[in-house]
Amino acid sequence: MDVHVPLSLEAQAEAHLLMFSHTNILSSTIGDLISRPTQDMHIGLYILTSENRRGICANKYNTHNCRNFKNE
């Protein structure tokens, strides 16, 4: 696999301009979304923003993983 690295300042600026994530949300050909939130993304966002994380990671299958978890 080849890796291309922009060396000049002009090439770096062009790469930053073209490859920013906020510019690659919509497809340029049909205007449709390139990346849609999947179930994994929804679950991850829920876990990151939930108040009580202990109830999520400690269940009947993996209770030993959260023994030292401090619920703040």
Order of alpha helices (4+ residues) and beta strands (2+ residues): alpha-alpha-alpha
